Structure formats: structure tokens, C-alpha cells
Amino acid sequence: MKRIVPLFLLIVIVTAGIVFALRMRLREPASSEPILPESLPPAPDMDSIPGDSVYFGEIARQRKENEDFLKGDESPLEETDRLVFRNLNYFPPDTRFRFRVRLEPPALTDTVALLDTSGAERKFVRHGTFRFQVDARQETLTVFREPYHNYLFLPFKDATAGKETYEVGRYVEPVEAGPGTYLIDFNRAYNPYCAYSHRWSCPIPPEENTLSVAITAGEKKFHVD
């Protein structure tokens, strides 16, 4: 009986080896030919992706960055608001509110005083004028520059102020798009810090930068969920 057990195990091992060897021989051998580039699936054509899709993705990324900033340690929010803050409120992106405009030089490069929300005056240099059309209506905005700096400041107030958007007004940053040409994208319009907390003061858009139309783009009123 003691000899039968080892013999049985030997038979099982040999049989398993034969079966494994047969399976390996029947399996189709891998091709030794090199992989040719034309045999690979084509890479996606970036030019075939709609431009609006790329643009909307950029807007979504920027908005997420803004929200992350308000959740961070350098947030302008009150501490109690920061702890419960979830997200900002925006209009859906709308390409009708993107404008490529020319900068019209001012008749006089003078220094003007803009009142801020605390009642103090802020000095700015009148840098030029932007003209554009919204819903077939001609609109004009004055762009300012901080003295001794190249930062352009473009505050505005529109027909949504006090309703869907911050009652004081909003800001948008002109982006240089060529010699004397700028891109104004109201989808990137944002609230000043004073919209988030009374600890902050911010320049109030002057009367000349009050638009007659509703700019239903960019950031809406701030509220804590």
C-alpha cells in the first residue's frame, strides 16, 4: 500500500505535465513581426474637438480654482462662512458675452478718484475706452489703470445688479489680444472681495461704467449654503 501512493502521485504529475505541454503547443504563437504605426488606432484629432468645448472646459477649470481659493487659508471669507462654503454661483457660459475690442485712447489721460465701499477715494488713471454691442445696443466702458502700475482695472455695473448679481457691481479683466486689441470675456466676470465680507472695501464702478443691458454671464450673488 505504501508503494501504491507514491506511484499514484507520480502518474498524476506526469499526466498534468503532458496536458500542459499539449496546451502550450496548440496555443497560437505570438507574432514576431514589429508593430507598425499604421496598425495602431488613430490618435484623436485635437482640431476636430469643437472650440466651444475647449473654452467651456477652461471656464469650468477657472471656476473650480476660484472656489478652491475661497476654501483655502487665504480666503477673503469670514471664518464661519469659509467652514460651510461649498461653491460660487454662476450664469452658464455664453459665448455671446465675449468681445474682441479695440482700445480707444482717452481724450485726456487724467487721474480720477473712485469711491470705494468704505467711502474712501481710490486714485486711478483713465486709460481708454472699450465699445461693443450687446443685443444690438451700443455700450461703452472706461478702463482704468492703477498709478505706477500696468494693471488694467475694468469695473462695471449692469441691469442684473441688485437682482441676480452683486448690487455694487462686478469686475472683469481685459486680456491683451494684439496691438491695441483686447478680449473682454464677461463669463469671467467676478465679484470683488467686499461681496464676501464687510471686512473688505472695494472701488465702486463709476456712473460712466453702468451698462443699460443685462450681462447674464459670470459670477452671480454670493451666498453661503
C-alpha angles and dihedrals in degrees: 000000000000090000094048094061097056090044091052091050091049091052091050093050094048092047092050090050092052092049092049092049092051092050092051091051093049093050114099110253118243115258114259092200116111119254108254120215091234090058092061121089112265118263115244113272106237089200089061092060109097112253091228090059091056091045094049089050090054091050091050091049093050092049091050089051090051091052092047089052092053089052093051134088094267094052117139089219123108110261093246090052094045092056092057099032115123111165147337123251120243142173112245111268111271121186090205087079096059115097135183105206140172121239110240109206115238120255086233126021095218134158115248132191118229119195117233129211092267092056095254125127125247119200120227136165118236102241105177148292135279121205124194141147128247117184090346091305121123112234131184132201129185115221118210134200128212111243113262091008135089093220111124117216120203114177120174143173124205141179092280093062112119091014114056097354139044110296095226094055140253140261132232127187118230112224118209109241100174141326106331091347128112138183116228111193112183089187084076094049111131142189121255117242091260087071088066102042140006088229088080131067124201138183114270117229108254123240092258089063095055109115122211093216134068114257099205093185137092129020122359130204115312120241134159116238 
